[in-house]
Amino acid sequence: MKVLSLTEPFATLIKEEKKLVETRSWKLPINNMKENNYQEYICGEYSVGRYAWILENVELLDKPILAKGHLGVWNYE
C-alpha cells in the first residue's frame, strides 16, 4: 500500500476531514487556493516551488504507522 507521511496537527486535520489539501515541494499544480478555500490556504505553505496535493478517497488506518525519516510517499507492507 502506498502511504503519505504526515506530521501533526495535519494528520488529525486530514482524519477529521478539515484539511483536504496537502502541500509539498513535489510538482503538482495548484489553482486559486487562496480565493476558493481560505481555510485550506492558511493550513498549507503555498510559496514559490511548493505544490498542492488534493486528497480524495483517504483511507484511515486502525493504528498510525510510526516511522522515522523524511516526509514522502512510500510503500507499506
Sine and cosine of phi, psi and omega as CSV:
sin_phi,cos_phi,sin_psi,cos_psi,sin_omega,cos_omega
0.00,0.00,0.68,-0.73,0.09,-1.00
-0.99,0.15,0.71,-0.70,0.05,-1.00
-0.79,-0.62,0.45,-0.89,0.06,-1.00
-0.92,-0.40,0.86,-0.51,0.02,-1.00
-0.93,0.37,0.68,-0.73,0.01,-1.00
-0.70,-0.71,0.42,-0.91,0.12,-0.99
-0.90,-0.43,0.27,-0.96,0.07,-1.00
-0.99,0.13,0.52,-0.85,0.16,0.99
-1.00,0.04,0.05,1.00,-0.13,-0.99
-0.91,0.41,-0.58,0.81,0.02,-1.00
-0.87,0.49,-0.70,0.71,0.01,-1.00
-0.92,0.39,-0.65,0.76,0.03,-1.00
-0.88,0.47,-0.62,0.78,0.05,-1.00
-0.93,0.37,-0.69,0.72,0.02,-1.00
-0.85,0.53,-0.65,0.76,-0.02,-1.00
-1.00,0.08,0.15,0.99,0.01,-1.00
0.84,0.54,0.51,0.86,0.08,-1.00
-1.00,-0.09,-0.29,0.96,0.03,-1.00
-0.78,-0.62,0.87,-0.49,-0.06,-1.00
-0.90,-0.44,0.05,1.00,-0.01,-1.00
-0.74,-0.67,0.74,-0.67,0.07,-1.00
-0.89,-0.45,0.75,-0.67,0.00,-1.00
-0.98,-0.20,0.66,-0.75,0.03,-1.00
-0.59,-0.81,0.11,-0.99,0.04,-1.00
-1.00,0.05,-0.03,1.00,0.01,-1.00
-0.99,0.15,0.63,-0.78,-0.15,-0.99
-0.93,0.37,0.94,-0.35,0.22,-0.98
-0.52,-0.85,0.66,-0.75,-0.13,-0.99
-0.95,0.30,0.50,-0.86,0.12,-0.99
-0.87,-0.50,0.53,-0.85,-0.14,-0.99
-0.62,-0.78,0.96,-0.29,0.12,-0.99
0.79,0.62,0.62,0.79,-0.05,-1.00
-0.88,0.47,-0.69,0.73,-0.08,-1.00
-0.88,0.47,-0.66,0.75,-0.05,-1.00
-0.98,0.21,-0.61,0.79,-0.13,-0.99
-1.00,0.05,-0.46,0.89,-0.04,-1.00
-0.47,-0.89,0.99,0.11,-0.11,-0.99
-0.88,0.47,-0.63,0.77,0.01,-1.00
-0.86,0.51,-0.69,0.72,0.06,-1.00
-0.89,0.46,-0.63,0.77,-0.03,-1.00
-0.88,0.48,-0.70,0.72,-0.04,-1.00
-0.97,0.26,-0.27,0.96,0.04,-1.00
-1.00,-0.01,-0.02,1.00,-0.05,-1.00
-0.80,-0.60,0.16,-0.99,0.07,-1.00
-0.94,-0.35,0.94,-0.33,-0.11,-0.99
-0.94,-0.35,0.61,0.80,0.03,-1.00
-0.98,0.22,0.17,-0.99,0.00,-1.00
-0.85,0.53,0.71,-0.71,0.00,-1.00
1.00,-0.03,0.00,1.00,0.03,-1.00
-0.94,-0.34,0.43,-0.90,-0.06,-1.00
-0.70,-0.71,0.39,-0.92,-0.04,-1.00
-0.96,-0.27,0.72,-0.70,0.13,-0.99
-0.97,-0.25,0.86,-0.50,0.05,-1.00
-0.99,0.12,0.85,-0.53,-0.07,-1.00
-1.00,-0.04,0.87,-0.49,0.05,-1.00
-0.72,-0.69,0.50,-0.87,0.03,-1.00
0.81,0.58,0.71,0.71,0.00,-1.00
-0.94,0.33,0.77,-0.63,0.05,-1.00
-0.98,-0.20,0.86,-0.51,0.03,-1.00
-0.99,0.12,0.62,-0.78,0.04,-1.00
-1.00,-0.07,0.48,-0.88,0.06,-1.00
-0.89,0.46,-0.63,0.78,0.02,-1.00
-0.77,-0.64,0.63,-0.77,0.08,-1.00
-0.90,0.44,0.49,-0.87,0.11,-0.99
-1.00,-0.04,0.90,-0.43,0.03,-1.00
-1.00,0.09,0.84,-0.54,-0.04,-1.00
-0.57,-0.82,0.62,-0.79,0.07,-1.00
-0.98,-0.20,0.53,-0.85,0.03,-1.00
0.71,-0.70,-0.25,-0.97,-0.04,-1.00
-0.99,0.12,0.39,-0.92,0.12,-0.99
-0.91,0.41,0.63,-0.78,0.00,-1.00
0.06,-1.00,-0.02,-1.00,0.11,-0.99
-0.97,-0.23,0.76,-0.65,-0.03,-1.00
-0.50,-0.87,0.21,-0.98,-0.01,-1.00
-1.00,0.01,0.71,-0.70,0.09,-1.00
-0.87,-0.49,0.81,-0.59,0.00,-1.00
-0.99,-0.14,0.00,0.00,0.00,0.00
